[in-house]
Amino acid sequence: MSVGDGRVGLHAGLSLLVLVCAAFLAHRHWPVIEAGACRLTHADRGWLLVATAATLATWACSALAQQGAVAEPLPAGRLVAVQFAAASANHVLPSGLGAGAVNLRFLTRCGLPVARSATALAVKACAGTVVRGCLIGVLALACPGALRLPRVPASAWTVTASTTAVVVVAVAAVLLAGPLRRALRAVLLDVRAVHELPARAAALWGGSLAFAALHATVVIAVAQAIGLPLPPARVALAYLAASSAAVLLPTPGGLGSLDAALVLALTLAGAPGGAAASTVLGYRLLTVWLPLLPGLVALGVLIRRRVL
């Protein structure tokens, strides 16, 4: 329990640090954000409707991927409702802890042991990571030169920070070699069991692919609604790269980290600052702020009815 409490405290501390940095950047660039919000109010309603429909479909795709990660059949309606509630819980707790806890509780309520439930979540996460990596690779080949990293001048501070990060990762890998090996072995066993059932494998990979593609579609539709002067493929690539990078920063729902990374990615891809801010604001409004309160209400209902 003390180790778990320490990890939660570390996540909370890092989340607070990132949020403070995000607030500072927002204050510093407030005119750009304000211009982006004004631009969003005059966006094309048709494209915003497309973005809304894509947002609604993401929860069904998340449920499909979760069903594909386990061999046992899960109640479809409750599974979709749990994904909707888990998305809201994920915006309250750091770095996916909310969604993971909700889904873990649901799977154990469905009769799966805790270890099997945890590996099912790991299987789903691994499939999502592989799908995102493949999409980034395909889009990078289709849009050569679109992924440009910002130039960071070499200095003593950057060299020290990079070296420290490498050392910390290496030490953690050595210390956790045994537990990581056992966890990987359990995940591989579940992956093999799932792929012995073609319908489950199709659900896992199809749901994971559709989930990532639909989130990219939301960003593309918002970009089209405000007239962002970028091809849809570049917008999708910017989103996938930014969301993958934001996973490294444990903020609730990527709040602050994803926003900054996505604005930076769109700007590096050639979008004006105001248009990039409008796109991110619209995306976050549809995927986070509007569903947040209904999702928390759904979470309370599911707990009250002992689904969780």
Summary of the structure (lengths in Angstrom):
residues: 308
radius of gyration: 19.9
end to end distance: 21.7
largest distance: 56.9
contacts: 1003
relative contact order: 0.17
helix: 80%
strand: 1%
